């Protein structure tokens, strides 16, 4: 995918493989576990998706986004997730949704993805191959006629 902002230099667009050529109305889940010896005062993350995401930290809903925009200037959200972290195992998770077709909110470019950049303490948690991902099984499949 396109869109590179300095805040995302270590992050990669991710989506479960193989990417289906029929991206119409697909949901994907993403997960990363981080073990902390201590909780940092701040843990700033920047998050985006093509097209929508919901971010969770330790099972608590954090944010839904991004704001409407075009892929040439991809919108993203910035938030501090430190208040939701604790010593030990922490789970950063997201559900991303791509409608897969153009409409008045979105110009489709036949792609899908989730993008997160940030550090917790000294650990880079940016989206990359270390994140687990899968097509979300709990959502209705696309219904086609013909």
N, C-alpha and C positions, 0 to 999 in steps of 0.2 A: 504494500500500500504506500501511498504518498504521505505527506505531512511529517515534517520533522521540525520540532521546536527545540531549542536548547535544553529545556527541562526534560526532554524525552531522549536524550542522546544514548542512554544505556538501555532503553526500553525497546521491545520489538512488538509489532502487531502479532497477536496470536489468535488462533481459531483451531478447533479440533480437526485433525487430519483424518482422512483426506477431505479436502474442501469439495463439497457437493456442488456440481454445476447448477443445481436447482436450489438456490439460496432462499427461495420464497418462504417467508414466515418461519425462520429457524431460530431456535433458542440454544444457547451453549452455556455451560457452567465452567467456571475457572476457580482454582484453589491453590493456595500457597500456605505452608506452615512455617512459622518463624518461632524459634525458641529464644526466649529472653532471660538473661540473668538479672536484669533490672529494667524498669520501665523508663524510657526517655521522657524528658519534659515535652518534647515536640516530636511528631512523626508526620511530616508533611508529605502527602501524596498528590499526584496529578493524574486524573483519570479521564479517559475518553473511550468511545466505542463507535463503530460503524454498524449500527445506528443508535442503539440505546443500551444502557446498562443499569444494573442495581448493584451497589457495593455493600458488602457485609463484613463486619469485623467481629469475630467470636460470636457469630450467630445474631448479632444486632444489626438492623438495617441502618446504614450510614447515609447514603445519598442515592439519588436517581438522576440520570442525565445522559448525555450532555445537552446543553441548550441547542436549539435549532441553529443550523449553520450549513455552510458548504464545505466539501472536502478540501478545497483549495486553501481554506483557512479554518481547519478543523477545530471546532470548539472543544474545550476540556474544562474540567472542574478541579479546583484545588481545595484540599481540606486537611485538617489536623486530626489524625486518628489516635493520637496518644491517649486521650481519656478512655478509650475502649480497650487498651492493652493491659496485660498483667504479666507478672513473672511466670515463666514456664512457656508452655505451648500456646501459641496464638494462631488463629486461622483467619486469613484474608481470603474472601471469596467474592465471586460476582456471577451474575447471570446477565448475559448479553443477548440482545434480540436484533435480528436484521429482518426487516420487512421484505427486502429483496426486490422491490419494485419502486419505481418513482411515483411520487404523489406531491401534493402541494407543500409538504414539510421536508421533502427529501429528494435529492437528485441521485438516482441509483447508478452505480458504476460497477455492478456485478462483483462486489466484494463484501466481506464481513470481517470484523475483528474487534478485539478488546486490547486496550493499551493502558498500562499503569506505570508510572515512574515514581520512585521514592526510596527513602532509606528509613530503616528503623534501627536506631542506634547507629552502628557502623555497617550494618548489613543492607546491601542493595536488594530491594524486593521488586525491582522493575520486572515487568512482564517479559518472559523469555521461555526457553525450553524447560526451565525448572518448574514452571507452573503445570499443574495437572489440568486437563481439560477434556470435556466430552460434550457431545450433543445431548441436551437436556432431555431425559426420557419422560419427564412428567408433563409434557405439553402435548396438545393435540397435534397430530401430523397434518400436513397440508392435504386438503381434499381437492381432488381434481375430477373434472367431468370429461369423459370422452376418451 
